[in-house]
Amino acid sequence: MSGGCGRSAAAAKLGRWCALGLCFAAISSFEALAGETWVSAGAGGSADTLYSYGGVTIAPAGTLAEEGWRARGWAKALRINDGVESVSSASMATEITEIHGVGAEAEVGWQFVGPEWRFAVYGGGAWRNEADRGDRLGVTLAAEGSYELNPRWRAIADVKYTVGFDELWAQLRPEFKFDDGLYVGLLSSASKGRGFSILRGGASVGGFSYAVPWMGDVYVSVEAGMEYNMTTKITGPFGALHVGFAY
């Protein structure tokens, strides 16, 4: 019986990853129409959180800087420390447990563009598989934008809420751009969901580019700072690395 259960679980997991692959194949089919596509990946974390992601954003017609439709998809993996207060006869303590999960999101949206600004809204679906909860589905609502204060300074903001998971993430990042394309910025973010309520503050550096065969210019950015997890009451450093290229 245990062998059969193991095979069933393995088959279910294989089926989920096959479905994920088909989802991204469908999104990538827009490539034939796309004027420009942005592919990105990254990883980061702290003592309390670890995450990695890969994604694609597609402009079905025109470029990513122009006004118009957008389609994007993400695959993600994460580990989060969840703090649960437990009461014993002697004292109250916080027990730390790990939450592991993988997931995917597919969204469509529209980007508005002005002389010094851009603003995009998205909606879509999300899938998440967590070790102790199994598969869950949700609905994503997101917005992002940037405003060019002058040729040197710009501000970038992002916010996303996932219905069904009750997760909220928001970020604000002012940046200064140098003549060679390098930029430095300050970042602040807040996120809340199952097992975490996290505040972050730090700095980012980006604009590095490297020519890679078959991919063209690959852009790299890094960020680092301090994180406070209000759930586990732990404060510590965090860091992340992001790469991306357009074609």
Secondary structure as UniProt FT lines:
FT   HELIX           2..28
FT   HELIX           29..32
FT   STRAND          36..46
FT   STRAND          49..59
FT   TURN            64..65
FT   STRAND          68..87
FT   STRAND          92..113
FT   STRAND          117..130
FT   TURN            131..133
FT   STRAND          134..148
FT   STRAND          153..163
FT   TURN            164..166
FT   STRAND          167..177
FT   TURN            179..180
FT   STRAND          183..193
FT   TURN            194..195
FT   STRAND          196..212
FT   TURN            213..215
FT   STRAND          216..229
FT   TURN            230..233
FT   STRAND          234..246
//
